[in-house]
Amino acid sequence: MRHRSFAMRTRPGRVNALLAGPDGTITSQLEPLAAALADAPSPFPAIQWLKESPNTKLLARLASEGHELSHELLDELPPSRNQRYIRQLLL
């Protein structure tokens, strides 16, 4: 049970680290995703996705650069499975 409570405490911090822009805050555009990840019934799949998915790396890069996510921004990226996933997830 100790591991579960640790995971539940650290998940919001990981979500914030992933989705925060250059000013350290999560934009209103990404708040629904942040809430869904932070409030998932089981913390372990969410943490695994945050740690291991190449989709999260792309999403983190875009968020850290402070870009508003849009079709135009995603169109500027090389076509990839991750780009398509982010488009479906957010737009």
N, C-alpha and C positions, 0 to 999 in steps of 0.2 A: 504494500500500500504506500510505502514511503516513495517509491519511484513514481507512482501515479500523481501524488500531490506535488512532487518536484516538477513533473512535466506540466501540470496545470498552472503552476506558478511561473514557469519560464516561457511558456508559449506566447503570452502577450508581448513579451520583450522581443522574442524572435520575429513575431509578426511585424512589430514596429520597426525592427532593424531591416527587415526585408522591404517594407513598403514606404518607409519614410523618404521624403525628398531631401534636398540639400539643407533645408532649414530644420530638419529633424522632426517634421510633422507629416502626418499622412493626409494627402489631399482628400477632399470630399468625394472625388471620383473613385478612390480606392477604399473608402471607409466601409462599404458593404462587404467587400472581400475580406478586409481586416476583421470585421465582426464575425463573419462566417468562420474564419480560421480560428479566431480566439475562442469562439463559443461552440466549436464542434463537440459533440457528445463524448467522443473518445479522443484524447489528446494525441495518441501515438500516430495515427495516420496523418494528422495535420503536421506534426513535427517531422515525420519522415518526408513528407512532401516538401516542407520548408528546407530541410537539410539536403535532400538528394535530387530533386527534380531539376533538370536543365531548364524547365519552364520558369522556375523561381529565379534562376540566375538571370535570365533575360528580363523578367519583370523587375527584379531588384536593380539591374543596370538602368532601365528606363526610368524608374522612380528616383534613383539617386542622381540622375542627370537633370531632374526637375521638369521633364517634358510632360505636357498633358497628353494622355493617351488618346489617340485618334486613328482613324483609318489612314490618314495621310502619313502619320508617323510610322505606323506599321508597314505601310507601302514602301517606305524608304529602306526598310530592312531587307536583307537577302531573304528570298522565300525559304522557309524551313517549316518543319513540323512544329517547332516551338513558337514561331511567329503566328502560325495558324491557330495554335492552342490559345495563345494570349488573346488573339482577336476574338475567338469564340467565348472566352472566359469573361472578357470585359466589355466588349462592344456589342 
